[in-house]
């Protein structure tokens, strides 16, 4: 994002100190004048109302303890002409597609991850995705939650609905 968009300010947010330290390490080649790392929870963002023109989450919203509250916070801090984008796992509305996604997430993804990371770290962090996936609302329910705070919302589903890209605009 720093290379392609050149934002005036980019804020990386996570509740985990370890994740923020990893982000800082990975971003060392960049000028930190326009990058800030903030430790906070999605449900209680430490920012003023309507301060951001764009809010982008990638594989993070599903980790929220209260998705409705997190989306409400995104709506609160998004400017009147701002946008909200979310890329994440999806929970298809169709039960058969949902079963396929769950099978992939529960059995295939951890196996592939284990093979890819073998020897580079202990354990398999991908196993933590299953509980967050189980807690996810279906794609249509998530869409409803976002529509409460953003006027124009679109969702694109990929991999039979198991991957979503959502875009919401304030006006």
Rosetta constraint file for C-alpha pairs under 8 A:
AtomPair CA 1 CA 5 HARMONIC 5.39 0.50
AtomPair CA 1 CA 6 HARMONIC 6.91 0.50
AtomPair CA 1 CA 7 HARMONIC 7.89 0.50
AtomPair CA 2 CA 6 HARMONIC 4.99 0.50
AtomPair CA 2 CA 7 HARMONIC 6.67 0.50
AtomPair CA 2 CA 10 HARMONIC 7.68 0.50
AtomPair CA 2 CA 30 HARMONIC 7.64 0.50
AtomPair CA 7 CA 34 HARMONIC 7.41 0.50
AtomPair CA 8 CA 34 HARMONIC 6.09 0.50
AtomPair CA 9 CA 34 HARMONIC 4.57 0.50
AtomPair CA 9 CA 35 HARMONIC 5.88 0.50
AtomPair CA 9 CA 36 HARMONIC 7.65 0.50
AtomPair CA 10 CA 34 HARMONIC 5.99 0.50
AtomPair CA 10 CA 35 HARMONIC 4.82 0.50
AtomPair CA 10 CA 36 HARMONIC 6.36 0.50
AtomPair CA 11 CA 35 HARMONIC 5.75 0.50
AtomPair CA 11 CA 36 HARMONIC 4.78 0.50
AtomPair CA 11 CA 37 HARMONIC 5.66 0.50
AtomPair CA 11 CA 38 HARMONIC 6.94 0.50
AtomPair CA 12 CA 20 HARMONIC 7.74 0.50
AtomPair CA 12 CA 35 HARMONIC 7.52 0.50
AtomPair CA 12 CA 36 HARMONIC 6.25 0.50
AtomPair CA 12 CA 37 HARMONIC 4.71 0.50
AtomPair CA 12 CA 38 HARMONIC 6.15 0.50
AtomPair CA 13 CA 20 HARMONIC 7.54 0.50
AtomPair CA 13 CA 37 HARMONIC 5.88 0.50
AtomPair CA 13 CA 38 HARMONIC 4.84 0.50
AtomPair CA 13 CA 39 HARMONIC 5.82 0.50
AtomPair CA 13 CA 40 HARMONIC 6.46 0.50
AtomPair CA 14 CA 19 HARMONIC 6.84 0.50
AtomPair CA 14 CA 20 HARMONIC 6.50 0.50
AtomPair CA 14 CA 38 HARMONIC 6.63 0.50
AtomPair CA 14 CA 39 HARMONIC 5.23 0.50
AtomPair CA 14 CA 40 HARMONIC 5.78 0.50
AtomPair CA 14 CA 41 HARMONIC 6.69 0.50
AtomPair CA 14 CA 42 HARMONIC 7.96 0.50
AtomPair CA 15 CA 39 HARMONIC 5.03 0.50
AtomPair CA 15 CA 40 HARMONIC 4.83 0.50
AtomPair CA 15 CA 41 HARMONIC 5.30 0.50
AtomPair CA 16 CA 20 HARMONIC 6.41 0.50
AtomPair CA 16 CA 39 HARMONIC 6.85 0.50
AtomPair CA 17 CA 21 HARMONIC 6.14 0.50
AtomPair CA 17 CA 39 HARMONIC 6.88 0.50
AtomPair CA 18 CA 22 HARMONIC 6.20 0.50
AtomPair CA 19 CA 23 HARMONIC 6.12 0.50
AtomPair CA 20 CA 24 HARMONIC 6.13 0.50
AtomPair CA 20 CA 37 HARMONIC 6.53 0.50
AtomPair CA 20 CA 38 HARMONIC 7.70 0.50
AtomPair CA 20 CA 39 HARMONIC 7.45 0.50
AtomPair CA 21 CA 25 HARMONIC 6.16 0.50
AtomPair CA 22 CA 26 HARMONIC 6.10 0.50
AtomPair CA 23 CA 27 HARMONIC 6.04 0.50
AtomPair CA 24 CA 28 HARMONIC 6.21 0.50
AtomPair CA 24 CA 37 HARMONIC 7.66 0.50
AtomPair CA 28 CA 32 HARMONIC 8.00 0.50
AtomPair CA 31 CA 35 HARMONIC 7.50 0.50
AtomPair CA 32 CA 36 HARMONIC 7.21 0.50
AtomPair CA 40 CA 44 HARMONIC 7.13 0.50
AtomPair CA 40 CA 45 HARMONIC 6.31 0.50
AtomPair CA 40 CA 46 HARMONIC 7.15 0.50
AtomPair CA 41 CA 45 HARMONIC 6.30 0.50
AtomPair CA 41 CA 64 HARMONIC 7.84 0.50
AtomPair CA 42 CA 61 HARMONIC 7.93 0.50
AtomPair CA 42 CA 64 HARMONIC 6.38 0.50
AtomPair CA 42 CA 69 HARMONIC 7.92 0.50
AtomPair CA 42 CA 70 HARMONIC 4.99 0.50
AtomPair CA 42 CA 73 HARMONIC 7.21 0.50
AtomPair CA 43 CA 64 HARMONIC 7.33 0.50
AtomPair CA 43 CA 65 HARMONIC 7.72 0.50
AtomPair CA 43 CA 66 HARMONIC 6.71 0.50
AtomPair CA 43 CA 67 HARMONIC 7.74 0.50
AtomPair CA 43 CA 69 HARMONIC 5.25 0.50
AtomPair CA 43 CA 70 HARMONIC 4.29 0.50
AtomPair CA 43 CA 71 HARMONIC 7.92 0.50
AtomPair CA 43 CA 72 HARMONIC 7.99 0.50
AtomPair CA 43 CA 73 HARMONIC 6.27 0.50
AtomPair CA 44 CA 70 HARMONIC 7.44 0.50
AtomPair CA 44 CA 73 HARMONIC 6.82 0.50
AtomPair CA 45 CA 73 HARMONIC 6.54 0.50
AtomPair CA 47 CA 51 HARMONIC 7.27 0.50
AtomPair CA 47 CA 77 HARMONIC 6.63 0.50
AtomPair CA 48 CA 77 HARMONIC 6.26 0.50
AtomPair CA 49 CA 76 HARMONIC 5.38 0.50
AtomPair CA 49 CA 77 HARMONIC 4.47 0.50
AtomPair CA 49 CA 78 HARMONIC 7.15 0.50
AtomPair CA 49 CA 79 HARMONIC 7.67 0.50
AtomPair CA 50 CA 76 HARMONIC 6.03 0.50
AtomPair CA 50 CA 77 HARMONIC 4.26 0.50
AtomPair CA 50 CA 78 HARMONIC 4.55 0.50
AtomPair CA 50 CA 79 HARMONIC 3.90 0.50
AtomPair CA 50 CA 80 HARMONIC 6.62 0.50
AtomPair CA 51 CA 77 HARMONIC 5.46 0.50
AtomPair CA 51 CA 78 HARMONIC 6.04 0.50
AtomPair CA 51 CA 79 HARMONIC 5.65 0.50
AtomPair CA 52 CA 77 HARMONIC 6.04 0.50
AtomPair CA 52 CA 78 HARMONIC 4.91 0.50
AtomPair CA 52 CA 79 HARMONIC 5.45 0.50
AtomPair CA 52 CA 82 HARMONIC 6.87 0.50
AtomPair CA 53 CA 78 HARMONIC 6.00 0.50
AtomPair CA 53 CA 79 HARMONIC 5.38 0.50
AtomPair CA 53 CA 81 HARMONIC 6.87 0.50
AtomPair CA 53 CA 82 HARMONIC 4.24 0.50
AtomPair CA 53 CA 83 HARMONIC 6.34 0.50
AtomPair CA 54 CA 78 HARMONIC 6.80 0.50
AtomPair CA 54 CA 82 HARMONIC 5.48 0.50
AtomPair CA 54 CA 83 HARMONIC 4.89 0.50
AtomPair CA 54 CA 84 HARMONIC 5.85 0.50
AtomPair CA 54 CA 85 HARMONIC 7.76 0.50
AtomPair CA 55 CA 74 HARMONIC 7.18 0.50
AtomPair CA 55 CA 78 HARMONIC 7.04 0.50
AtomPair CA 55 CA 83 HARMONIC 6.37 0.50
AtomPair CA 55 CA 84 HARMONIC 4.77 0.50
AtomPair CA 55 CA 85 HARMONIC 6.22 0.50
AtomPair CA 56 CA 84 HARMONIC 5.92 0.50
AtomPair CA 56 CA 85 HARMONIC 4.74 0.50
AtomPair CA 56 CA 86 HARMONIC 5.82 0.50
AtomPair CA 57 CA 61 HARMONIC 6.58 0.50
AtomPair CA 57 CA 85 HARMONIC 6.33 0.50
AtomPair CA 57 CA 86 HARMONIC 4.82 0.50
AtomPair CA 57 CA 87 HARMONIC 6.32 0.50
AtomPair CA 58 CA 86 HARMONIC 5.88 0.50
AtomPair CA 58 CA 87 HARMONIC 4.77 0.50
AtomPair CA 58 CA 88 HARMONIC 5.89 0.50
AtomPair CA 59 CA 86 HARMONIC 7.79 0.50
AtomPair CA 59 CA 87 HARMONIC 5.98 0.50
AtomPair CA 59 CA 88 HARMONIC 4.41 0.50
AtomPair CA 59 CA 89 HARMONIC 6.79 0.50
AtomPair CA 60 CA 64 HARMONIC 7.23 0.50
AtomPair CA 60 CA 88 HARMONIC 7.05 0.50
AtomPair CA 61 CA 67 HARMONIC 6.85 0.50
AtomPair CA 61 CA 70 HARMONIC 7.68 0.50
AtomPair CA 61 CA 86 HARMONIC 7.58 0.50
AtomPair CA 61 CA 88 HARMONIC 7.32 0.50
AtomPair CA 62 CA 67 HARMONIC 7.25 0.50
AtomPair CA 62 CA 88 HARMONIC 7.27 0.50
AtomPair CA 62 CA 89 HARMONIC 7.60 0.50
AtomPair CA 62 CA 132 HARMONIC 6.02 0.50
AtomPair CA 62 CA 133 HARMONIC 7.01 0.50
AtomPair CA 62 CA 135 HARMONIC 7.93 0.50
AtomPair CA 62 CA 136 HARMONIC 6.21 0.50
AtomPair CA 63 CA 132 HARMONIC 5.91 0.50
AtomPair CA 64 CA 70 HARMONIC 6.83 0.50
AtomPair CA 66 CA 70 HARMONIC 6.23 0.50
AtomPair CA 67 CA 71 HARMONIC 6.07 0.50
AtomPair CA 68 CA 72 HARMONIC 6.15 0.50
AtomPair CA 68 CA 145 HARMONIC 6.15 0.50
AtomPair CA 69 CA 73 HARMONIC 6.21 0.50
AtomPair CA 70 CA 74 HARMONIC 6.29 0.50
AtomPair CA 71 CA 75 HARMONIC 6.18 0.50
AtomPair CA 71 CA 145 HARMONIC 7.15 0.50
AtomPair CA 71 CA 146 HARMONIC 6.21 0.50
AtomPair CA 71 CA 149 HARMONIC 7.38 0.50
AtomPair CA 72 CA 76 HARMONIC 6.19 0.50
AtomPair CA 72 CA 146 HARMONIC 7.97 0.50
AtomPair CA 72 CA 149 HARMONIC 6.34 0.50
AtomPair CA 73 CA 77 HARMONIC 6.30 0.50
AtomPair CA 74 CA 78 HARMONIC 6.02 0.50
AtomPair CA 74 CA 84 HARMONIC 7.51 0.50
AtomPair CA 75 CA 149 HARMONIC 5.18 0.50
AtomPair CA 75 CA 150 HARMONIC 6.69 0.50
AtomPair CA 78 CA 82 HARMONIC 5.53 0.50
AtomPair CA 78 CA 83 HARMONIC 7.00 0.50
AtomPair CA 78 CA 84 HARMONIC 7.58 0.50
AtomPair CA 78 CA 170 HARMONIC 7.68 0.50
AtomPair CA 79 CA 83 HARMONIC 7.96 0.50
AtomPair CA 79 CA 170 HARMONIC 7.42 0.50
AtomPair CA 80 CA 170 HARMONIC 5.50 0.50
AtomPair CA 80 CA 171 HARMONIC 6.47 0.50
AtomPair CA 81 CA 169 HARMONIC 7.13 0.50
AtomPair CA 81 CA 170 HARMONIC 5.53 0.50
AtomPair CA 81 CA 171 HARMONIC 5.53 0.50
AtomPair CA 82 CA 169 HARMONIC 6.04 0.50
AtomPair CA 82 CA 170 HARMONIC 5.68 0.50
AtomPair CA 82 CA 171 HARMONIC 7.60 0.50
AtomPair CA 83 CA 167 HARMONIC 7.05 0.50
AtomPair CA 83 CA 168 HARMONIC 5.59 0.50
AtomPair CA 83 CA 169 HARMONIC 4.46 0.50
AtomPair CA 83 CA 170 HARMONIC 6.30 0.50
AtomPair CA 84 CA 166 HARMONIC 7.95 0.50
AtomPair CA 84 CA 167 HARMONIC 5.71 0.50
AtomPair CA 84 CA 168 HARMONIC 4.94 0.50
AtomPair CA 84 CA 169 HARMONIC 6.32 0.50
AtomPair CA 85 CA 165 HARMONIC 7.26 0.50
AtomPair CA 85 CA 166 HARMONIC 5.56 0.50
AtomPair CA 85 CA 167 HARMONIC 4.53 0.50
AtomPair CA 85 CA 168 HARMONIC 6.35 0.50
AtomPair CA 86 CA 164 HARMONIC 7.74 0.50
AtomPair CA 86 CA 165 HARMONIC 5.67 0.50
AtomPair CA 86 CA 166 HARMONIC 5.09 0.50
AtomPair CA 86 CA 167 HARMONIC 6.60 0.50
AtomPair CA 87 CA 163 HARMONIC 7.54 0.50
AtomPair CA 87 CA 164 HARMONIC 5.76 0.50
AtomPair CA 87 CA 165 HARMONIC 4.56 0.50
AtomPair CA 87 CA 166 HARMONIC 6.52 0.50
AtomPair CA 88 CA 163 HARMONIC 5.91 0.50
AtomPair CA 88 CA 164 HARMONIC 5.54 0.50
AtomPair CA 88 CA 165 HARMONIC 6.74 0.50
AtomPair CA 89 CA 133 HARMONIC 7.57 0.50
AtomPair CA 89 CA 162 HARMONIC 5.60 0.50
AtomPair CA 89 CA 163 HARMONIC 4.48 0.50
AtomPair CA 89 CA 164 HARMONIC 6.01 0.50
AtomPair CA 90 CA 136 HARMONIC 7.93 0.50
AtomPair CA 90 CA 138 HARMONIC 7.16 0.50
AtomPair CA 90 CA 139 HARMONIC 5.99 0.50
AtomPair CA 90 CA 157 HARMONIC 7.65 0.50
AtomPair CA 90 CA 161 HARMONIC 5.73 0.50
AtomPair CA 90 CA 162 HARMONIC 4.34 0.50
AtomPair CA 90 CA 163 HARMONIC 4.71 0.50
AtomPair CA 90 CA 164 HARMONIC 5.28 0.50
AtomPair CA 91 CA 98 HARMONIC 5.98 0.50
AtomPair CA 91 CA 101 HARMONIC 7.44 0.50
AtomPair CA 91 CA 133 HARMONIC 7.50 0.50
AtomPair CA 91 CA 136 HARMONIC 6.74 0.50
AtomPair CA 91 CA 137 HARMONIC 6.71 0.50
AtomPair CA 91 CA 138 HARMONIC 4.69 0.50
AtomPair CA 91 CA 139 HARMONIC 5.47 0.50
AtomPair CA 91 CA 161 HARMONIC 6.51 0.50
AtomPair CA 91 CA 162 HARMONIC 5.74 0.50
AtomPair CA 91 CA 163 HARMONIC 7.94 0.50
AtomPair CA 92 CA 97 HARMONIC 6.03 0.50
AtomPair CA 92 CA 98 HARMONIC 4.97 0.50
AtomPair CA 92 CA 101 HARMONIC 7.83 0.50
AtomPair CA 92 CA 138 HARMONIC 5.81 0.50
AtomPair CA 92 CA 139 HARMONIC 5.71 0.50
AtomPair CA 92 CA 160 HARMONIC 7.18 0.50
AtomPair CA 92 CA 161 HARMONIC 4.77 0.50
AtomPair CA 92 CA 162 HARMONIC 6.11 0.50
AtomPair CA 93 CA 97 HARMONIC 7.65 0.50
AtomPair CA 93 CA 98 HARMONIC 6.86 0.50
AtomPair CA 93 CA 138 HARMONIC 5.58 0.50
AtomPair CA 93 CA 139 HARMONIC 6.19 0.50
AtomPair CA 93 CA 140 HARMONIC 6.64 0.50
AtomPair CA 93 CA 161 HARMONIC 7.91 0.50
AtomPair CA 94 CA 98 HARMONIC 6.05 0.50
AtomPair CA 95 CA 99 HARMONIC 6.09 0.50
AtomPair CA 96 CA 100 HARMONIC 6.40 0.50
AtomPair CA 97 CA 101 HARMONIC 6.23 0.50
AtomPair CA 97 CA 160 HARMONIC 6.09 0.50
AtomPair CA 97 CA 161 HARMONIC 7.19 0.50
AtomPair CA 97 CA 162 HARMONIC 7.90 0.50
AtomPair CA 98 CA 102 HARMONIC 6.04 0.50
AtomPair CA 98 CA 161 HARMONIC 7.82 0.50
AtomPair CA 98 CA 162 HARMONIC 7.37 0.50
AtomPair CA 99 CA 103 HARMONIC 6.07 0.50
AtomPair CA 100 CA 104 HARMONIC 6.25 0.50
AtomPair CA 101 CA 105 HARMONIC 6.12 0.50
AtomPair CA 101 CA 160 HARMONIC 7.81 0.50
AtomPair CA 101 CA 161 HARMONIC 7.95 0.50
AtomPair CA 101 CA 162 HARMONIC 5.46 0.50
AtomPair CA 102 CA 106 HARMONIC 5.78 0.50
AtomPair CA 102 CA 133 HARMONIC 7.97 0.50
AtomPair CA 103 CA 107 HARMONIC 5.74 0.50
AtomPair CA 103 CA 108 HARMONIC 7.05 0.50
AtomPair CA 104 CA 108 HARMONIC 4.74 0.50
AtomPair CA 104 CA 109 HARMONIC 5.92 0.50
AtomPair CA 105 CA 109 HARMONIC 5.18 0.50
AtomPair CA 105 CA 110 HARMONIC 7.16 0.50
AtomPair CA 105 CA 129 HARMONIC 7.41 0.50
AtomPair CA 105 CA 130 HARMONIC 6.60 0.50
AtomPair CA 106 CA 110 HARMONIC 6.83 0.50
AtomPair CA 106 CA 127 HARMONIC 7.47 0.50
AtomPair CA 106 CA 130 HARMONIC 6.00 0.50
AtomPair CA 107 CA 111 HARMONIC 6.43 0.50
AtomPair CA 108 CA 112 HARMONIC 6.20 0.50
AtomPair CA 109 CA 113 HARMONIC 6.00 0.50
AtomPair CA 109 CA 126 HARMONIC 7.17 0.50
AtomPair CA 110 CA 114 HARMONIC 5.96 0.50
AtomPair CA 110 CA 124 HARMONIC 7.03 0.50
AtomPair CA 110 CA 126 HARMONIC 5.41 0.50
AtomPair CA 110 CA 127 HARMONIC 5.99 0.50
AtomPair CA 111 CA 115 HARMONIC 6.38 0.50
AtomPair CA 112 CA 116 HARMONIC 6.23 0.50
AtomPair CA 113 CA 117 HARMONIC 6.00 0.50
AtomPair CA 113 CA 124 HARMONIC 7.21 0.50
AtomPair CA 113 CA 126 HARMONIC 6.79 0.50
AtomPair CA 114 CA 118 HARMONIC 5.66 0.50
AtomPair CA 114 CA 124 HARMONIC 6.13 0.50
AtomPair CA 117 CA 121 HARMONIC 6.51 0.50
AtomPair CA 125 CA 129 HARMONIC 7.90 0.50
AtomPair CA 128 CA 132 HARMONIC 7.14 0.50
AtomPair CA 129 CA 133 HARMONIC 5.95 0.50
AtomPair CA 130 CA 134 HARMONIC 6.07 0.50
AtomPair CA 131 CA 135 HARMONIC 6.38 0.50
AtomPair CA 132 CA 136 HARMONIC 6.34 0.50
AtomPair CA 137 CA 141 HARMONIC 5.80 0.50
AtomPair CA 137 CA 142 HARMONIC 5.87 0.50
AtomPair CA 138 CA 142 HARMONIC 6.20 0.50
AtomPair CA 139 CA 143 HARMONIC 6.09 0.50
AtomPair CA 139 CA 161 HARMONIC 7.72 0.50
AtomPair CA 140 CA 144 HARMONIC 6.31 0.50
AtomPair CA 141 CA 145 HARMONIC 6.34 0.50
AtomPair CA 142 CA 146 HARMONIC 6.34 0.50
AtomPair CA 143 CA 147 HARMONIC 6.16 0.50
AtomPair CA 143 CA 153 HARMONIC 7.51 0.50
AtomPair CA 143 CA 155 HARMONIC 7.31 0.50
AtomPair CA 144 CA 148 HARMONIC 6.59 0.50
AtomPair CA 145 CA 149 HARMONIC 7.56 0.50
AtomPair CA 146 CA 150 HARMONIC 6.11 0.50
AtomPair CA 146 CA 153 HARMONIC 7.35 0.50
AtomPair CA 146 CA 168 HARMONIC 7.32 0.50
AtomPair CA 147 CA 151 HARMONIC 6.04 0.50
AtomPair CA 147 CA 152 HARMONIC 7.27 0.50
AtomPair CA 147 CA 153 HARMONIC 6.25 0.50
AtomPair CA 147 CA 168 HARMONIC 7.68 0.50
AtomPair CA 149 CA 170 HARMONIC 7.61 0.50
AtomPair CA 150 CA 168 HARMONIC 5.52 0.50
AtomPair CA 150 CA 169 HARMONIC 5.47 0.50
AtomPair CA 150 CA 170 HARMONIC 4.81 0.50
AtomPair CA 150 CA 171 HARMONIC 7.69 0.50
AtomPair CA 151 CA 168 HARMONIC 7.00 0.50
AtomPair CA 151 CA 169 HARMONIC 5.97 0.50
AtomPair CA 151 CA 170 HARMONIC 5.36 0.50
AtomPair CA 151 CA 171 HARMONIC 6.16 0.50
AtomPair CA 152 CA 168 HARMONIC 5.51 0.50
AtomPair CA 152 CA 169 HARMONIC 5.14 0.50
AtomPair CA 152 CA 170 HARMONIC 6.82 0.50
AtomPair CA 152 CA 171 HARMONIC 7.08 0.50
AtomPair CA 153 CA 166 HARMONIC 7.12 0.50
AtomPair CA 153 CA 167 HARMONIC 5.57 0.50
AtomPair CA 153 CA 168 HARMONIC 4.14 0.50
AtomPair CA 153 CA 169 HARMONIC 6.38 0.50
AtomPair CA 154 CA 166 HARMONIC 5.66 0.50
AtomPair CA 154 CA 167 HARMONIC 5.33 0.50
AtomPair CA 154 CA 168 HARMONIC 6.46 0.50
AtomPair CA 155 CA 164 HARMONIC 6.73 0.50
AtomPair CA 155 CA 165 HARMONIC 5.74 0.50
AtomPair CA 155 CA 166 HARMONIC 4.30 0.50
AtomPair CA 155 CA 167 HARMONIC 6.46 0.50
AtomPair CA 156 CA 164 HARMONIC 5.66 0.50
AtomPair CA 156 CA 165 HARMONIC 5.21 0.50
AtomPair CA 156 CA 166 HARMONIC 6.30 0.50
AtomPair CA 157 CA 161 HARMONIC 4.60 0.50
AtomPair CA 157 CA 162 HARMONIC 7.11 0.50
AtomPair CA 157 CA 163 HARMONIC 5.87 0.50
AtomPair CA 157 CA 164 HARMONIC 4.65 0.50
AtomPair CA 157 CA 165 HARMONIC 6.61 0.50
AtomPair CA 158 CA 162 HARMONIC 6.34 0.50
AtomPair CA 158 CA 163 HARMONIC 5.07 0.50
AtomPair CA 158 CA 164 HARMONIC 6.10 0.50
AtomPair CA 159 CA 163 HARMONIC 5.96 0.50
